[in-house]
Amino acid sequence: MKKTPAPNEPSTNEPRLYRVVAARIEDLIRAENIRAGERLPAERELAAKLGVSRTSLREALIALELSGKVEVRGGSGVYVSEQVAPQADVPTAGPGPFEVLAARRLIEVEMAAMAARHASDSAIDAILVAVEQMEQHHEDRSGNESADRNFHLAIARATGNSAMVGVIEYLWSQRGSLWHKLKEHFQTEELRQQTLIDHRAIFAAIASHDVAGARTAMRAHLDRVTRTFSRG
């Protein structure tokens, strides 16, 4: 007898969009006989051929790269892998990076506004410590990532709503292999510097209890990260 999922239980049979798009890219490679070492069409052309968004396409290409089926060469394009070893399946890695960013834009913008409204002096101090940690660990990828997480968690705690902390912890846990590979390709020194500026602006608005300013600063930060990772 087929099990019917509970109302809040996600379907295990519904594949992630990036896996669907990845399979369509593989079909296109076979149909157009694109051989190992040859370049795929440019992202804009490929997205038009497949009828998908650039962001969905980019997630799919990163997934194919993680499985060893394509090679993404910065400034050159995407090539069919020349590796001889058997290739792995496209990984199931949770939500795609742009799904996570979209959720964060919905949640963290209002979270910043709540923090500006409710933050105590000690909560504001904790946010400042996280900002300073990011600046201190600017050249240390692992330390910088940890400080970035602490910054967003400190804002969640500053709302006074413990459920918000759990939400941010969950969203952060969804930054899996697809996210880190995407960041590896598109993270730049300019982005790292701008992230520090953004975090300072968010902190300043929360510290001064500027609700509208905190909302605007967080939205600008997350929108900029999304633009950076989706440009090409």
C-alpha positions, 0 to 999 in steps of 0.5 A, a space after each residue: 500500500 502506498 504511503 500518503 505523506 503527512 500534511 507537513 511531511 515533504 514528498 521524498 519522490 519530488 526531485 529538487 529543481 536543480 536535479 531536474 535541470 541537471 538531467 536536462 543538461 545531460 540530455 542536451 549534451 547527448 542530443 547535441 553530441 557535445 564531447 569531452 573537453 568541448 564547451 557547452 553553450 553560454 549560460 544565457 543561450 543554455 537557459 533559453 534552450 532549456 526554458 529555465 531561469 539563469 539561477 536554476 541553470 547555475 545551480 544545476 551546473 554546479 551540481 553537475 560539476 560536483 558529480 564530475 560531469 562538467 568543469 566550470 572554468 572561470 572566465 571561459 565557460 562550462 566544459 564537458 569533463 574529460 575525466 575517465 573515471 566513472 562519474 557519480 550521480 548528481 548529488 542530492 544536497 538539500 535546497 539550492 543556494 538561490 532557494 536558501 537566499 530567497 528564504 533568507 530574504 523573506 525572513 531575515 529582513 523582518 528579523 533585522 527590523 525586529 532586532 532593531 525594535 527589541 535589542 537590548 544593550 547586551 544583544 547589540 554588543 553581541 552583534 558588534 563582537 560578531 562584526 569585529 570577528 569577521 573583520 579579524 578573520 577576513 583572510 581566514 575562510 573558516 573563521 570568517 564563515 563562523 563569524 558570519 554565522 555568529 552575526 546572523 544568529 546574534 541578530 536572531 537572538 536580539 529579536 527576543 524570539 527564540 524561534 528565530 534562532 532555530 530558523 537561522 540555525 536551520 537556514 545556515 545548515 542548508 548551506 551545503 556543497 552546492 552553496 560552497 562550490 557556488 561561493 568558491 566560483 563567485 566570491 571575490 575580494 570585492 564581495 568580502 569587503 562589501 559584506 563587511 560594509 553591509 554588516 556594519 550598516 546592519 549593525 548601525 541600524 539595529 544599534 540605533 533602533 532604526 527599524 526601517 533602516 535595519 530592514 533596508 540594510 538587511 535587504 540590500 545585503 541579501 539582494 547584493 549577495 544574490 546578484 553577485 552569485 547569479 551574474 555572469 
